[in-house]
Amino acid sequence: QGYEGLVEGGDNIKQASWLSVSNIIQLGGTVIGSARCKAFTTRAGRLRAARNLVEHGITNLCVIGGDGSLTGADIFRSEWAGLLEELVRDGQISEEVARKNCRLNIVGLVGSIDNDFCGTDMTIGTDSALHRIMEVIDAITTTAQSHQRTFVLEVMGRHCGYLALVSGLASGADWLFIPESPPEDGWEDLMCERLGE
């Protein structure tokens, strides 16, 4: 459950075995769980997460997520030494345990279906999202043709129009709205004229 699992500990932290990961490759990445974690945004929450990691001898994290997850990882990394000091001071761990776990290594992987991160061709989740969008478009195209109607499809991408742009190109959409290029005044008349043609 992401950071929620780190903060809550218990059964949320367990070693993955061959049996626990077999037959999941075709599933979405969220099969391991995903949750927004308000507690991790506080120092007290990160202190609990640090305690749980140290308890399991974990000093390497692979964080897959977007802006919030990766920002949280960076904060956690920068506070790590201070969190361990606090755990020692409170008597929750020994100095020896703190010494053994003095370094936290983090690998951050951008998991964003929006494909809005520079330095990579495609972020994790984008290809799956495009695949699902095209499945939906294929399914509704027949209905649109049968009823001779226009269909409007909204896709994810609050600040980034990549999914809309690529799925629009792939499906031959007649009209497209993307946040990077807001429509100019009078777009309604132009769109109606285009659809009329």
NORCORQUI-V803393 format. One record per run of one state. SS is the DSSP state (H for helix, E for strand, L for the rest). FROM is the first residue (numbers start at 1). LEN is the number of residues. If there is no record, write none. Layout:
SS:FROM:LEN
SS:FROM:LEN
This chain:
L:1:2
H:3:6
L:9:1
H:10:3
L:13:5
H:18:4
L:22:7
H:29:4
L:33:6
H:39:3
L:42:1
H:43:13
L:56:4
E:60:6
L:66:1
H:67:23
L:90:5
H:95:6
L:101:4
E:105:7
L:112:12
E:124:1
L:125:1
H:126:22
L:148:14
H:162:10
L:172:6
E:178:1
L:179:2
E:181:1
L:182:5
H:187:10
L:197:1
